Amino acid sequence: MFSKDGAVLFFSCIYVYEKKINIDCVGGYSLQVTEERSTDFEMAEYRMKTVFRHLNSGGNGSNRIHAFGQNNFLTEILSQKQQFIYSLPNAKLTAEQRQFYEENGFLIVQNLVSKENLQIYGERFQDLCDGKIKVPGLTMMRDISYKDHYTNEHVVNKIQDLFLDEVLFDYCRLPEVLDYVECFTGPNIMAMHTMLINKPPDSGTLSSRHPLHQDLHYFPFRPANKIVCAWTAMEPVTRENGCLVAIPGSHKGKLVQHDYPDWEGGVNKMYHGIRGMKKSEMEKRTYLEMGAGDTVFFHPILIHGSGANRTNGFRKAISCHYAASESEYIDVRGTSQENIAEEVIQIAKKLGVELRDYKDAWHLRGQLVRGKQVNL
Ligand SMILES: O=C(O)CCC(=O)C(=O)O
């Protein structure tokens, strides 16, 4: 226990420390902020050392210090705070959740999206793929192994560009999702890439698999740490029906070369993957089994994919990649992303859209969903 005076000193110091953290939160974007942050830390450290000196001086004050675990208290807080690279200070995340995302590159939040909303999105998917509702411009993708004599639900394996459909785009605006997204992007949020993914029962070709990949391969904007995907299971997802699989910690690596895998049974359009992954890396695979409404937030460098659907049911998920609106477009010419850029430009051309540049495809899609639009 410590005396009244000691308590006042201690809490005034904590107040200063937290105030500084909040200031970070408001301006926490550019590199300059990192410098400001370390100045804040230095100041907080200086103040706390002064407090400890006061507490230590005279009488049996040193007993009070023991209550805080001696000097380790300060060192631990500061070193923990400084190692956060992939997330921002935000009261929404518990310390454990933040630490987990930092270490693993993903975070599952259970029961985040209501069953009522999932039902609305599921019915809309069905109406769109049955052609009961037509939304011009919506990208409907097909599983290569299913021909037209199967039900539409077998054939359509993905709907992209949900911003064109107000019912499905509702997901990307859900405050319960955005409150978590903000912990990674900051307050100004753009919805950049939107999908409803339907994994039909595998036809026997294993084409329902999604090869291991990094989503950043597809994106011509940076910084990577200010991009996050929210992926919500629309029904229970298990190893049996092809849940997501991820390599924890791989978000700490770099973006690597992606190509079409040379799978015997063929591979779906634009399902690029990382070839020749090391066995030691593959062995770290984690299966993200989730319940309906559970949502995984993950970093765009995290290596992930999904397995074949070995059940007779349909595994559906709805997802959105968000980015801080302060992000900047980059030129991907001459980089490993050139192949996907060229492919997208050619597909757009076939659809009658002439893109001058790959980034135009993203500029057209990006929608502000919270805060203010800065660059994207
Ligand atoms: O939902 C899935 O099966 C995988 C989705 C995915 O990783 C993607 O579309 O990038």
The ligand as a MOL file (V3000), in Angstrom:
LIG
                    3D

  0  0  0     0  0            999 V3000
M  V30 BEGIN CTAB
M  V30 COUNTS 10 9 0 0 0
M  V30 BEGIN ATOM
M  V30 1 O -12.9160 -16.6710 -48.2910 0
M  V30 2 C -11.9910 -17.3440 -48.7160 0
M  V30 3 O -12.0920 -18.5420 -48.8970 0
M  V30 4 C -10.6600 -16.7090 -49.0390 0
M  V30 5 C -10.8310 -15.3190 -49.4370 0
M  V30 6 C -9.5580 -14.6290 -49.6990 0
M  V30 7 O -8.5730 -14.8730 -49.0850 0
M  V30 8 C -9.5180 -13.6240 -50.7250 0
M  V30 9 O -10.4830 -13.4910 -51.4960 0
M  V30 10 O -8.4850 -12.9260 -50.8160 0
M  V30 END ATOM
M  V30 BEGIN BOND
M  V30 1 2 1 2
M  V30 2 1 2 3
M  V30 3 1 2 4
M  V30 4 1 4 5
M  V30 5 1 5 6
M  V30 6 2 6 7
M  V30 7 1 6 8
M  V30 8 2 8 9
M  V30 9 1 8 10
M  V30 END BOND
M  V30 END CTAB
M  END
